[in-house]
Amino acid sequence: MIPAVDGNSLIGPSATGPVIHFRDERITIYQADSTDLNMLDDASVDLIVTSPPYNLDVSYHGYQDAVPYDRYLDWVGTWARSLLRVARRGGRACLNVPLDSNKGGKRAVYADFVQIFRAAGWSYQTTIVWNEQNISRRTAWGSWMSPSAPFVTAPVEMISVFYKDEWRRPHLDRQSDIERDEFLAWTLGVWEFPGENPGKVRHPAPFPLELPRRLIRLYSYLDDLVLDPFLGSGTTAVAASTLGRRFVGVELDEEYCRTAVERLKKSQPPVAGTFP
Ligand SMILES: C[S@@+](CC[C@H](N)C(=O)[O-])C[C@H]1O[C@@H](n2cnc3c(N)ncnc32)[C@H](O)[C@@H]1O
């Protein structure tokens, strides 16, 4: 049996396996390791929306975000395979990752993710470029005003979209809730909206609610099951819940799980076709 958290007290053995921090009939939040999603059934998830750690030495609780790059990529391959197992046929995975990085030498992080996901068995569909309009941190010029070794910095992140086995999903009995204007705007692959303020959600690397909101409406039906295997402060949980999707979130750190549950409880109950 998986131990559960009731209020502030942990029921069951301290976390060696998954711990449930929140569960109702539509949403579950686990404190667990996403390289091993054994609490989730095979072929059960319709849509994955997530942003993994980027190996940029961010100060997370309980997770070391600076390891040799090869080891980092091996780790990505491990959870890419776990995600494939739990995705249903036609299930999608939307990954928010950096375009590249300068840590320990120039790395084509986004290109490496695409390669690893394909090697894990995912098929590539598309990439959305998220322009987060953040150019305030420009300090690394490489060689100032000289062609000697200039650095180009793109103030964007990538959202790469993959699928399992086949792209087209049948309608079955599930309903779509995307509006015409949203569909027209969001199927153009450059999205512009600002990033989230980490202080506001008590997490060092959150994405803004707008990111999972768009992905969930564009790529899933009402009542679909959405998974975020790197839940952090719970942004995807809030988006999925307010948009009438079922949701599973997985996060390694206990404190972030508590933050996610708090944010989820404060969010509005779903109202068909609207978003707070
Ligand atoms: C980039 S953050 C996600 C932020 C989230 N999108 C938000 O809006 O708050 C990545 C998260 O992954 C968590 N994490 C790292 N390794 C993990 C693992 N193996 N399993 C589950 N979560 C993990 C970290 O604790 C961190 O909170």
PDBQT file of the ligand as one rigid body, heavy atoms in Angstrom, charges set to zero:
ROOT
HETATM    1  C1  LIG A 301      11.989  22.738 -13.526  1.00  0.00    +0.000 C 
HETATM    2  S1  LIG A 301      11.293  22.154 -12.048  1.00  0.00    +0.000 S 
HETATM    3  C2  LIG A 301       9.568  22.044 -12.449  1.00  0.00    +0.000 C 
HETATM    4  C3  LIG A 301       8.824  23.318 -12.158  1.00  0.00    +0.000 C 
HETATM    5  C4  LIG A 301       7.336  23.262 -12.438  1.00  0.00    +0.000 C 
HETATM    6  N1  LIG A 301       7.059  23.214 -13.861  1.00  0.00    +0.000 N 
HETATM    7  C5  LIG A 301       6.634  24.465 -11.819  1.00  0.00    +0.000 C 
HETATM    8  O1  LIG A 301       5.949  25.208 -12.553  1.00  0.00    +0.000 OA
HETATM    9  O2  LIG A 301       6.803  24.678 -10.624  1.00  0.00    +0.000 OA
HETATM   10  C6  LIG A 301      11.792  20.485 -11.949  1.00  0.00    +0.000 C 
HETATM   11  C7  LIG A 301      11.338  19.751 -10.685  1.00  0.00    +0.000 C 
HETATM   12  O3  LIG A 301      11.697  18.369 -10.826  1.00  0.00    +0.000 OA
HETATM   13  C8  LIG A 301      11.924  17.844  -9.522  1.00  0.00    +0.000 C 
HETATM   14  N2  LIG A 301      12.655  16.579  -9.691  1.00  0.00    +0.000 N 
HETATM   15  C9  LIG A 301      13.972  16.384  -9.915  1.00  0.00    +0.000 A 
HETATM   16  N3  LIG A 301      14.245  15.078 -10.088  1.00  0.00    +0.000 NA
HETATM   17  C10 LIG A 301      13.076  14.408  -9.984  1.00  0.00    +0.000 A 
HETATM   18  C11 LIG A 301      12.714  13.042 -10.109  1.00  0.00    +0.000 A 
HETATM   19  N4  LIG A 301      13.623  12.096 -10.361  1.00  0.00    +0.000 N 
HETATM   20  N5  LIG A 301      11.404  12.718  -9.966  1.00  0.00    +0.000 NA
HETATM   21  C12 LIG A 301      10.469  13.671  -9.701  1.00  0.00    +0.000 A 
HETATM   22  N6  LIG A 301      10.766  14.990  -9.588  1.00  0.00    +0.000 NA
HETATM   23  C13 LIG A 301      12.050  15.369  -9.730  1.00  0.00    +0.000 A 
HETATM   24  C14 LIG A 301      12.698  18.962  -8.824  1.00  0.00    +0.000 C 
HETATM   25  O4  LIG A 301      12.590  18.842  -7.413  1.00  0.00    +0.000 OA
HETATM   26  C15 LIG A 301      11.976  20.215  -9.383  1.00  0.00    +0.000 C 
HETATM   27  O5  LIG A 301      10.967  20.650  -8.500  1.00  0.00    +0.000 OA
ENDROOT
TORSDOF 0
